[in-house]
Amino acid sequence: MGVFGYSGRDADLLDSGRDAGEPGDSAAPALWAAPVASGPLAARLRLPGSKSLTNRELVLAALADGPSRLIHPLHSRDTALMIEALKELGVRIDEVPGDGDYGPDLLVTPGELLGGVSIDCGLAGTVMRFLPPVAALALGPVGIDGDPQARRRPMRTTIDALRDLGVDVGDDGRGAMPFTVHGSGAVEGGELTIDASASSQFVSGLLLAAPRFTRGLTLRHTGERLPSLPHIEMTIACLARRGVEVANPEPGVWIVPPSPIAAVDVVIEPDLSNAAPFLAAALLAGGTVTIEDWPDATSQVGDDLAVILPQLGAKVTRSGGALTVDGGDGIRAGATLPGLDLDLSTGGELTPTIVALLAFAEGPSRVTGIGHLRGHETDRLAALSSELNRLGGAVTELEDGLAIEPRPLSGSGWHGDVWRSYEDHRMATTGALVGLVVEGVEVDDIETTAKTLPQFVELWDQLLGRSGSSTRWEPLLP
């Protein structure tokens, strides 16, 4: 399979049904030996499109007034699930020739939304939170379900929000998948109050569909906190590009008028959050890592890496549309990392990478504002503390974050072991990152990276200068 492609075999690998926290069994994928860096890095990489942007633009294109073309979209499990879900509802989505380095573009042609179908959300938060409001616009029942692990992810906010908007939703009181949205072909809209403390995706999912509501939507968030606010800003920017102006008169209030959604062609930016382990690798192994096509301005939280990594001693430069991180000698050659006190409430998805770096620091660290990560693909706070501690780290869970005690690489008790991914793509990439400087790390399910980055292993080989790796698109079929 081409590294930018995605096939049903990947779904079989990812749908092993293991619960978070359970060791792999005989049916699990083979262990992947994380390669140790043999010297300083000198890598220049091109990453595929943003998952967050691709799935937002797929939804908006499906609700638009005419066909839209998504240029350089991500091809991964999460985007494949979104595409299949929209097709089930009556949207036509065709692959059309694109840039060979990125794979085919997507031509999205809206159609009449019809129910009488079931949608598989897999483990994709963007699918399970973005599609139910779209399903409410369809005529007929739409079943919403996903992987066994996804049934533990919080969905009550979406279910209750749709009910408050007059939509019939059947969930047997669980507040989680599986549930059924009984669409009537229209949603009245109007005033709505929700608590989106568990995920900003609850807000984004409603905002994306709101222009198609008869009265639009005035949405108020009442919780004490709202994590990942930049993702809501990303949603608002995507709507603005299609002619929908979202008013934000005060924090936690958004007003979306009933409005046409323009059909436009959109170039998808590279996924900057997926760049995190590659850029962080320079601080561990030393040397430089460059990511091509880094946008000058973006709503992606991955851009925060350009601010965070220098606090750990990296030199970050932008030139010629690329971003380069120079890690100097790296801790592998004796460099040190300082401890930090970070609030990652706006960029929680960077947490696994940043915590892995801080696990090797010379001083204590605290990463806070990330309590909502307990409801992601797995409980990432528990998973990070468990895996890092088993390999020699000293990480303690806090109510809203993690505390990390110093465990420098030199003269410490770091040692190899199996690194469990918990069917979480960011846990898998973090295991690879730790394995750059700790010998004997074996990731139990590296294939779970297909969720957002199917070509991770090939790119990691390229990072380390291994020959024979290609990240160009190859068609799935002749």
Summary of the structure (lengths in Angstrom):
residues: 478
radius of gyration: 21.6
end to end distance: 11.1
largest distance: 65.4
contacts: 1788
relative contact order: 0.16
helix: 33%
strand: 21%
